[in-house]
């Protein structure tokens, strides 16, 4: 085993001069009076072994270890200690038979180490010594006060001694590392769980939103199918109605042609009969000039009257045509029963024929707006339309409608504002001006292009140019409005003609009243009467055919209007159907049922409200993220479980190492105590199941009851403490042991027992004991005496006589 061969000191504490102390195998006792410096040798040993705490070697700072000087000499410049170890058995591998360890400290407190004369760091020295089980702060060195400290220690502190010698610090480090890893994993797990919780909350929100979005999407798709199906059914029905109308129109046109042919034939026949009557009457009138003149006047009056009647019938027919052509005709007829309804905008003005197309385009849909006296009348009209389900209309109440006066305008090709080119009753001015607005009538498109962006314009040809720049134009069929305007002009012309005819009749009746009555002569009254009867018969037949012709003409006109409306309806429906033509399915059935279903879906969509259209995609993406995080949590939890298993394994090994040390130290303690005292002693934990609980030292000195070390007398405490420390040393044997005045508190009996124990143990290891007890000295293999002169310690070897 490695042992200390010698130690040399110079300038270290009280050893001012270089002093070499050879240390033999066995029991070495260093003795001397108090204050002679014997304990400084133990301090020197701890110093050279690399102890860190200067307080352990009774100094505040390293430079306080340097000899300070005495009465007759000054202080040293440095302190140096050399330790020589016998390594002949090669306990310390890689080193020679003798190992020299040097430590030197200067006045500024700097310390250097040397190994066999070569400067090294402290770590190197510690590693070399550790290979032989030598430690500067090991339990093989019992310093002054260590026994007292042990006695005064708490159970927890005493247990830490076993912790230290059992080597469980290694497991503690591993466990702390595992706990740190566990803390990191827990932190990471908590962070991921927080993120997972956040994602879960968001996922639940998105799940609700995506359900709504899917419901919304399904409802929208159903709505589209229903809408497309309704339009298709309406389109199919419209086409079917168109076929029926076309068939009926063809039939009525054929009937009209047949009746008209008969009518024209009778009309020709009536003309011939009238000529024959006239011829006969001429013959009669030749008989009497006055009679003839009177009959001529009556005939002329009758002809004018017939013409007036014919004109009145034509006016009636034209007015009926106007009523049929007006899109709002049926509504207007019904609404005019309400006081304060004046008619549509198109009915309340007139315009020069050359502006007709432009005026119609300028008005657009407003031509069918209905002018009423007040907003109350408008409300009554709307309620009536709702009640009787007549349709919808736009009303212009004169007491509420507002318009903006147009700024004067002029320019090449600009004719005037449309409002300035129509005639109307001033009482309707607010409605008429509102309807026409600020639309300009211009000569042609070339002119209009100059003013795009400034005005809304209509050309004389009926091309529309919006202020935005949008242009609408091309070939334009004669509209219903144009036909209505033509019919109105014809009616006006016929009325004027009737006025002139009335004037002529008045003049002729004046002439007739002036012709004196004369005795009529015999005339061909029989012939005239017969011809007149025949003519009347023909006229009645003609009138019957005329009425039939007018009726058929009305029916044909009605059918043509219906056809035009259905054509327009089909055109609109086909435009609407373009959006739905690519649907993969269409529903069939009652259109009312489908419309009810459509209304229900619209109501459901309204209840669903606005939805996040991206929710479906966002939900799927978030679900992937959530599942990834969930898997990450599972991985981290497995990692945590693995670390917990490692920690549990470390704890089991820690407990195993501790209990192994505890049991062996307890066994050593029991044997040593019995050897020293003859009594019994043992160690126990405060909590047998918790190796972190405090250590209790209990003993039953010979002839006494079992007591805790805290309850023993002073001598008993010292013996018990020494037994415990020796038990610890035996568990972890060292090459040498150092005891500094460990026997100071013992009586002679116990001192002898301790000395005998040290003697026996010194056969196995080297002991260096500081003592001034004579009994201990007698058991020493070598005694070194320490004395002091003028503050400087000196060493001498003392050979004691054999007892």
Secondary structure as GFF3:
##gff-version 3
##sequence-region A 1 803
A	DSSP	beta_strand	3	10	.	.	.	ID=ss1
A	DSSP	beta_strand	19	22	.	.	.	ID=ss2
A	DSSP	beta_strand	27	32	.	.	.	ID=ss3
A	DSSP	alpha_helix	38	48	.	.	.	ID=ss4
A	DSSP	three_ten_helix	55	57	.	.	.	ID=ss5
A	DSSP	three_ten_helix	62	65	.	.	.	ID=ss6
A	DSSP	beta_strand	78	86	.	.	.	ID=ss7
A	DSSP	beta_strand	98	106	.	.	.	ID=ss8
A	DSSP	beta_strand	111	115	.	.	.	ID=ss9
A	DSSP	beta_strand	118	120	.	.	.	ID=ss10
A	DSSP	alpha_helix	122	130	.	.	.	ID=ss11
A	DSSP	beta_strand	141	142	.	.	.	ID=ss12
A	DSSP	alpha_helix	146	152	.	.	.	ID=ss13
A	DSSP	alpha_helix	155	166	.	.	.	ID=ss14
A	DSSP	alpha_helix	168	285	.	.	.	ID=ss15
A	DSSP	alpha_helix	289	325	.	.	.	ID=ss16
A	DSSP	alpha_helix	329	335	.	.	.	ID=ss17
A	DSSP	beta_strand	341	344	.	.	.	ID=ss18
A	DSSP	three_ten_helix	345	347	.	.	.	ID=ss19
A	DSSP	beta_strand	349	351	.	.	.	ID=ss20
A	DSSP	three_ten_helix	353	355	.	.	.	ID=ss21
A	DSSP	alpha_helix	356	363	.	.	.	ID=ss22
A	DSSP	three_ten_helix	364	368	.	.	.	ID=ss23
A	DSSP	beta_strand	370	372	.	.	.	ID=ss24
A	DSSP	alpha_helix	375	388	.	.	.	ID=ss25
A	DSSP	beta_strand	395	397	.	.	.	ID=ss26
A	DSSP	beta_strand	414	417	.	.	.	ID=ss27
A	DSSP	three_ten_helix	418	421	.	.	.	ID=ss28
A	DSSP	beta_strand	422	424	.	.	.	ID=ss29
A	DSSP	three_ten_helix	426	428	.	.	.	ID=ss30
A	DSSP	alpha_helix	429	436	.	.	.	ID=ss31
A	DSSP	beta_strand	440	442	.	.	.	ID=ss32
A	DSSP	alpha_helix	445	450	.	.	.	ID=ss33
A	DSSP	beta_strand	457	459	.	.	.	ID=ss34
A	DSSP	beta_strand	464	465	.	.	.	ID=ss35
A	DSSP	beta_strand	471	472	.	.	.	ID=ss36
A	DSSP	alpha_helix	480	514	.	.	.	ID=ss37
A	DSSP	alpha_helix	525	577	.	.	.	ID=ss38
A	DSSP	alpha_helix	591	608	.	.	.	ID=ss39
A	DSSP	alpha_helix	615	677	.	.	.	ID=ss40
A	DSSP	beta_strand	680	685	.	.	.	ID=ss41
A	DSSP	beta_strand	695	700	.	.	.	ID=ss42
A	DSSP	beta_strand	707	708	.	.	.	ID=ss43
A	DSSP	three_ten_helix	709	711	.	.	.	ID=ss44
A	DSSP	alpha_helix	714	731	.	.	.	ID=ss45
A	DSSP	beta_strand	736	740	.	.	.	ID=ss46
A	DSSP	alpha_helix	748	761	.	.	.	ID=ss47
A	DSSP	beta_strand	766	770	.	.	.	ID=ss48
A	DSSP	alpha_helix	774	778	.	.	.	ID=ss49
A	DSSP	beta_strand	782	789	.	.	.	ID=ss50
A	DSSP	beta_strand	792	798	.	.	.	ID=ss51
###
